[in-house]
């Protein structure tokens, strides 16, 4: 068996839809449409929040962070996807693959952390409305954003270096049109237990803890809302959380689906794995702006107002 280290290893091969290579240009139209929706939607949210001073509230500042992380996620995956589906070039160099993997996972962790911050924002707004703006000042929000970025970079930073210590065999075909940590370690023919344990620990201390604290935040919100005497006020308070709950579901449901299929779906057709991978990375950036534009009256009003002026 021929072994390669990171300095001599031939390029990895990205995978589109096996057996449908002739249809890749047609399939790319769907992907380009989804990316276009994601880019336009998230850029619109960023511009509207930046221009409208009335939207410089904590809730919208966190939303702008979410939009920025979604744009980063799109920018991380779009180049290799277009290269594969438009130009039928599946090769990606080892270091380029590690770089893409790094940014995909960093932006994914950022997205999870921002959703946690937004849950805390809703908790403070409902449980302590009089101190809402004094607790979540702009300086505090900036510190939270920087802290989430540092956390994401710090936990993902060792990943590429650990992968460079592995030996790789002739197998070099990835499962998707982008590079992910689990995909790369599957191609190694040396002992990769440390990499697997590292990946599991990262999931538990980031996505695991984030989802737990989001759940606890909403339990506290529910307890607070149930203490409100008026049904109308209860509905009004919970209605402010609908957009965020949808955003959480858009991130964590596909993530859970991908994890279940990878762990228990050994006999599931390969195309299902591929589709779920795209759902996991594309659904949140595409639908988050749609959800917030539909459910958030302030943003919807500003967007419609600007369109009418054109």
C-alpha positions as CSV (number, residue, x, y, z in Angstrom):
1,X,0.0,0.0,0.0
2,X,1.4,3.4,-1.1
3,X,1.5,6.0,1.6
4,X,1.6,9.8,1.2
5,X,2.3,12.5,3.8
6,X,0.9,16.0,3.5
7,X,3.8,17.3,1.5
8,X,3.7,14.7,-1.3
9,X,0.0,13.6,-1.3
10,X,-1.8,14.0,-4.6
11,X,-4.8,16.3,-4.6
12,X,-8.1,15.2,-3.1
13,X,-11.1,14.7,-5.5
14,X,-14.3,16.5,-4.7
15,X,-17.6,14.6,-5.3
16,X,-20.7,16.0,-6.9
17,X,-23.6,13.6,-7.7
18,X,-22.0,10.3,-8.8
19,X,-23.6,9.0,-12.0
20,X,-25.0,12.4,-12.9
21,X,-21.8,14.1,-14.0
22,X,-23.4,15.0,-17.4
23,X,-26.2,16.9,-15.5
24,X,-23.8,18.9,-13.3
25,X,-24.2,22.1,-15.3
26,X,-28.0,21.9,-14.9
27,X,-27.7,21.0,-11.2
28,X,-25.4,24.0,-10.8
29,X,-28.2,26.3,-11.8
30,X,-30.1,25.3,-8.7
31,X,-27.1,25.8,-6.5
32,X,-26.3,29.1,-8.0
33,X,-29.9,30.2,-7.4
34,X,-29.7,29.2,-3.8
35,X,-26.3,30.9,-3.3
36,X,-27.7,34.1,-5.0
37,X,-30.7,34.1,-2.6
38,X,-28.4,33.6,0.4
39,X,-26.0,36.4,-0.8
40,X,-28.7,38.9,-1.6
41,X,-30.8,38.1,1.5
42,X,-27.9,38.4,4.0
43,X,-26.4,41.4,2.3
44,X,-29.8,43.1,2.4
45,X,-30.1,42.5,6.1
46,X,-26.6,43.9,6.7
47,X,-27.2,47.0,4.6
48,X,-30.7,47.7,6.1
49,X,-29.4,47.3,9.7
50,X,-26.3,49.5,8.9
51,X,-28.4,52.3,7.3
52,X,-31.3,52.4,9.7
53,X,-30.3,53.8,13.0
54,X,-33.5,52.6,14.6
55,X,-32.3,49.0,14.0
56,X,-29.1,49.5,16.0
57,X,-30.7,47.6,18.9
58,X,-29.0,44.5,20.4
59,X,-31.4,42.1,18.6
60,X,-30.6,43.4,15.2
61,X,-26.8,43.7,15.9
62,X,-26.8,40.0,16.7
63,X,-28.8,39.4,13.5
64,X,-26.2,41.2,11.5
65,X,-23.5,38.9,13.0
66,X,-25.6,35.9,11.9
67,X,-25.9,37.3,8.4
68,X,-22.2,37.9,8.3
69,X,-21.4,34.3,9.4
70,X,-23.8,33.0,6.8
71,X,-22.1,35.0,4.1
72,X,-18.7,33.6,5.3
73,X,-20.1,30.1,5.1
74,X,-21.3,30.7,1.5
75,X,-18.0,32.2,0.5
76,X,-16.1,29.2,2.0
77,X,-18.0,26.6,0.0
78,X,-19.0,28.4,-3.3
79,X,-15.5,28.3,-5.1
80,X,-15.1,24.5,-5.0
81,X,-18.7,23.9,-5.8
82,X,-18.6,26.1,-8.9
83,X,-15.2,24.7,-9.9
84,X,-16.7,21.1,-9.8
85,X,-20.2,21.7,-11.3
86,X,-19.3,24.4,-13.9
87,X,-15.8,23.4,-15.0
88,X,-15.7,19.7,-14.0
89,X,-12.5,20.2,-12.1
90,X,-12.7,17.9,-9.0
91,X,-9.1,18.3,-7.8
92,X,-8.3,20.3,-4.7
93,X,-4.8,20.5,-3.2
94,X,-4.3,19.2,0.3
95,X,-3.4,22.6,1.9
96,X,-6.3,24.3,0.0
97,X,-8.6,21.6,1.4
98,X,-7.4,22.2,4.9
99,X,-7.9,25.9,4.5
100,X,-11.5,25.5,3.3
101,X,-12.2,23.0,6.1
102,X,-10.9,25.5,8.6
103,X,-13.2,28.4,7.4
104,X,-16.3,26.2,7.0
105,X,-16.0,24.9,10.6
106,X,-15.1,28.4,12.0
107,X,-18.2,30.0,10.4
108,X,-20.4,27.0,11.5
109,X,-19.2,27.5,15.1
110,X,-19.7,31.2,14.8
111,X,-23.3,30.6,13.7
112,X,-24.0,28.3,16.6
113,X,-22.4,30.8,19.1
114,X,-24.4,33.7,17.7
115,X,-27.6,31.8,18.0
116,X,-26.8,31.3,21.7
117,X,-26.1,35.0,22.1
118,X,-29.5,35.7,20.4
119,X,-31.2,33.4,22.9
120,X,-29.6,35.3,25.8
121,X,-30.8,38.5,24.1
122,X,-34.4,37.3,24.0
123,X,-34.1,36.2,27.6
124,X,-32.9,39.6,28.8
125,X,-35.5,41.4,26.7
126,X,-38.4,39.5,28.2
127,X,-37.2,38.9,31.7
128,X,-35.6,42.3,32.4
129,X,-36.9,44.8,29.7
130,X,-36.1,47.9,31.7
131,X,-32.4,47.1,31.8
132,X,-32.3,45.5,28.4
133,X,-30.2,48.3,26.7
134,X,-28.0,48.8,29.7
135,X,-27.1,45.1,30.0
136,X,-26.6,44.6,26.2
137,X,-24.7,47.8,25.3
138,X,-22.9,48.1,22.0
139,X,-19.6,47.6,23.7
140,X,-20.9,44.4,25.3
141,X,-22.2,43.1,22.0
142,X,-18.8,43.8,20.3
143,X,-17.1,41.9,23.1
144,X,-19.5,38.9,22.7
145,X,-18.9,38.9,18.9
146,X,-15.1,39.0,19.3
147,X,-15.3,36.3,22.0
148,X,-17.3,34.0,19.7
149,X,-14.8,34.6,16.9
150,X,-11.8,33.8,19.2
151,X,-13.6,30.7,20.5
152,X,-14.3,29.4,17.0
153,X,-10.7,30.0,15.7
154,X,-9.1,28.6,18.9
155,X,-11.0,25.3,18.8
156,X,-10.6,24.7,15.1
157,X,-7.0,25.9,14.8
158,X,-5.4,22.6,15.9
159,X,-7.4,20.6,13.4
160,X,-5.3,21.2,10.2
161,X,-2.0,20.5,12.1
162,X,-3.4,17.3,13.5
163,X,-4.5,16.2,9.9
164,X,-1.0,17.0,8.6
165,X,0.4,14.3,11.0
166,X,-1.7,11.6,9.3
167,X,-0.6,9.3,6.5
168,X,-2.9,8.9,3.5
169,X,-3.3,6.0,1.1
170,X,-4.4,5.9,-2.5
171,X,-8.0,6.7,-1.5
172,X,-8.5,10.4,-2.1
173,X,-12.2,10.8,-3.0
174,X,-14.1,13.1,-0.7
175,X,-17.9,12.7,-0.1
176,X,-18.8,16.3,-1.0
177,X,-17.9,19.2,-3.2
178,X,-16.1,20.8,-0.2
179,X,-13.8,19.7,2.6
180,X,-15.0,18.6,6.1
181,X,-12.9,17.2,9.0
182,X,-14.8,13.9,9.2
183,X,-14.4,13.3,5.4
184,X,-10.6,13.9,5.5
185,X,-9.8,11.7,8.4
186,X,-11.8,8.8,6.7
187,X,-9.2,8.8,3.9
188,X,-6.3,8.3,6.3
189,X,-4.8,4.9,6.6
190,X,-2.9,5.6,9.8
191,X,-4.2,5.8,13.3
192,X,-6.6,8.8,13.5
193,X,-8.1,8.2,16.9
194,X,-6.7,11.4,18.2
195,X,-8.4,13.3,15.3
196,X,-11.7,11.5,15.9
197,X,-11.6,12.3,19.7
198,X,-10.7,15.9,18.9
199,X,-13.6,16.2,16.6
200,X,-16.0,14.7,19.1
201,X,-14.7,17.0,21.9
202,X,-15.2,20.1,19.7
203,X,-18.8,19.1,18.9
204,X,-19.6,18.5,22.6
205,X,-18.0,21.8,23.9
206,X,-19.4,24.0,21.2
207,X,-22.6,22.8,19.5
208,X,-23.5,20.6,22.5
209,X,-23.1,23.3,25.1
210,X,-24.6,25.9,22.8
211,X,-27.8,23.9,22.2
212,X,-28.0,23.1,25.9
213,X,-27.8,26.8,26.9
214,X,-30.3,27.8,24.2
215,X,-32.7,25.2,25.6
216,X,-32.2,26.5,29.1
217,X,-32.7,30.1,28.0
218,X,-36.1,29.2,26.4
219,X,-37.1,27.3,29.5
220,X,-36.4,30.5,31.5
221,X,-38.2,32.6,28.9
222,X,-41.2,30.3,29.1
223,X,-41.3,30.5,32.9
224,X,-41.1,34.3,32.7
225,X,-43.9,34.5,30.1
226,X,-46.2,32.2,32.0
227,X,-45.9,34.6,34.9
228,X,-47.4,37.4,32.8
229,X,-51.1,37.8,33.6
230,X,-52.3,39.0,30.2
231,X,-52.7,36.4,27.4
232,X,-52.1,39.2,24.9
233,X,-48.8,40.1,26.6
234,X,-47.8,36.5,26.7
235,X,-48.4,36.1,23.0
236,X,-46.6,39.3,22.2
237,X,-43.5,38.2,24.2
238,X,-43.4,34.8,22.6
239,X,-43.9,36.2,19.2
240,X,-40.6,38.1,19.5
241,X,-38.9,34.7,19.8
242,X,-40.4,33.0,16.7
243,X,-37.7,34.2,14.2
244,X,-34.9,33.0,16.5
245,X,-36.5,29.7,17.2
246,X,-36.9,29.1,13.4
247,X,-33.2,30.1,12.9
248,X,-32.2,27.6,15.6
249,X,-34.2,24.8,14.0
250,X,-32.8,25.6,10.6
251,X,-29.2,25.1,11.9
252,X,-29.7,22.2,14.4
253,X,-32.2,20.0,12.6
254,X,-30.1,19.5,9.5
255,X,-27.0,19.1,11.7
256,X,-28.8,16.4,13.7
257,X,-30.0,14.7,10.5
258,X,-26.5,14.7,9.0
259,X,-25.1,13.2,12.2
260,X,-27.7,10.5,12.4
261,X,-27.2,9.5,8.8
262,X,-23.4,9.4,9.1
263,X,-23.6,7.3,12.2
264,X,-26.5,4.9,11.5
265,X,-27.1,5.2,7.8
266,X,-24.4,2.9,6.5
267,X,-26.9,1.3,4.1
268,X,-28.5,4.6,3.0
269,X,-27.8,5.5,-0.7
270,X,-24.8,7.8,-1.2
271,X,-26.9,10.4,-2.8
272,X,-28.8,10.9,0.5
273,X,-25.5,11.6,2.3
274,X,-24.6,14.1,-0.4
275,X,-28.0,15.9,-0.3
276,X,-28.1,16.1,3.5
277,X,-24.6,17.6,3.4
278,X,-25.8,20.4,1.1
279,X,-29.0,20.9,3.2
280,X,-26.8,21.3,6.3
281,X,-24.6,24.0,4.7
282,X,-27.1,25.8,2.4
283,X,-30.5,25.8,4.2
284,X,-29.5,28.2,7.1
285,X,-27.9,30.9,4.9
286,X,-30.7,30.7,2.4
287,X,-33.7,30.6,4.8
288,X,-32.5,32.8,7.7
289,X,-32.9,36.0,5.8
290,X,-36.3,34.9,4.5
291,X,-37.5,34.0,8.0
292,X,-36.3,37.3,9.5
293,X,-37.7,39.4,6.7
294,X,-41.1,37.7,7.0
295,X,-41.4,37.6,10.8
296,X,-39.6,40.9,11.7
297,X,-41.9,43.8,10.9
298,X,-39.2,46.4,11.3
299,X,-36.9,44.9,8.7
300,X,-39.8,44.0,6.4
301,X,-41.1,47.6,6.6
302,X,-37.6,49.1,5.9
303,X,-37.0,46.8,2.9
304,X,-40.5,47.4,1.4
305,X,-40.1,51.2,2.0
306,X,-36.8,51.2,0.2
307,X,-38.2,49.2,-2.7
308,X,-41.1,51.6,-3.2
309,X,-38.6,54.5,-3.4
310,X,-36.7,52.9,-6.3
